[in-house]
């Protein structure tokens, strides 16, 4: 149980850091620091992906940060960021 509490604290820290200093072209959404993050990435300019918006779903494991999040493959989204 203690390990899970530490992992959740780290999730909160990482999420808040990304909200304070967002990565260009990347938006992250999570409800109440949940263990499921929706990440939306804009296709970089001057590449075949330019103008595209891509979604990846991250599943944060109970023993995060000692294990990597699992990610669904990229999916092209029709929604605006």
C-alpha positions as CSV (number, residue, x, y, z in Angstrom):
1,X,0.0,0.0,0.0
2,X,2.8,2.4,0.8
3,X,4.4,1.9,-2.6
4,X,1.1,2.8,-4.3
5,X,0.8,6.0,-2.3
6,X,4.3,7.0,-3.3
7,X,3.5,6.3,-7.0
8,X,0.4,8.4,-6.8
9,X,2.3,11.3,-5.4
10,X,4.8,11.0,-8.2
11,X,2.0,11.0,-10.7
12,X,0.6,14.2,-9.3
13,X,4.0,15.8,-9.4
14,X,4.7,14.8,-13.0
15,X,1.2,15.9,-14.1
16,X,1.5,19.3,-12.4
17,X,5.0,19.8,-13.9
18,X,3.6,19.1,-17.4
19,X,0.7,21.5,-16.8
20,X,3.1,24.3,-15.6
21,X,5.6,23.8,-18.4
22,X,3.7,22.2,-21.3
23,X,5.6,20.6,-24.2
24,X,5.0,22.5,-27.5
25,X,2.3,20.7,-29.5
26,X,1.4,18.4,-26.7
27,X,-1.7,18.5,-24.5
28,X,-2.3,16.1,-21.6
29,X,-5.6,15.4,-19.9
30,X,-6.3,13.4,-16.8
31,X,-9.1,13.5,-14.3
32,X,-8.1,13.8,-10.7
33,X,-4.6,12.6,-11.3
34,X,-6.1,9.3,-12.6
35,X,-3.9,6.5,-13.8
36,X,-5.2,7.0,-17.4
37,X,-3.8,10.0,-19.3
38,X,-5.0,11.1,-22.7
39,X,-2.2,12.7,-24.6
40,X,-2.8,14.7,-27.8
41,X,0.1,15.5,-30.1
42,X,0.1,17.9,-33.0
43,X,2.0,16.7,-36.1
44,X,5.2,18.7,-36.4
45,X,5.5,21.3,-39.1
46,X,7.4,20.5,-42.4
47,X,6.8,16.7,-41.9
48,X,4.2,14.3,-43.5
49,X,2.4,14.6,-40.1
50,X,1.9,18.3,-40.3
51,X,-1.7,19.3,-39.6
52,X,-2.5,15.9,-37.9
53,X,-3.6,15.5,-34.4
54,X,-2.7,12.2,-32.7
55,X,-4.0,10.6,-29.5
56,X,-2.2,8.2,-27.3
57,X,-3.7,6.7,-24.1
58,X,-1.3,6.1,-21.3
59,X,-2.0,3.6,-18.5
60,X,0.0,4.4,-15.4
61,X,1.0,1.2,-13.4
62,X,0.6,0.9,-9.7
63,X,4.3,0.8,-9.2
64,X,5.0,4.0,-11.2
65,X,7.7,5.4,-11.6
66,X,9.5,2.0,-11.2
67,X,7.6,0.7,-14.2
68,X,6.9,2.6,-17.4
69,X,3.4,3.6,-18.4
70,X,1.8,1.4,-21.1
71,X,0.6,3.2,-24.2
72,X,-2.0,2.4,-26.8
73,X,-0.7,3.0,-30.4
74,X,-1.1,6.4,-31.9
75,X,-4.6,7.1,-33.3
76,X,-5.3,10.0,-35.6
77,X,-8.1,12.2,-34.1
78,X,-10.5,14.4,-35.9
79,X,-11.1,16.6,-32.8
80,X,-9.3,19.8,-32.2
81,X,-7.0,20.1,-29.2
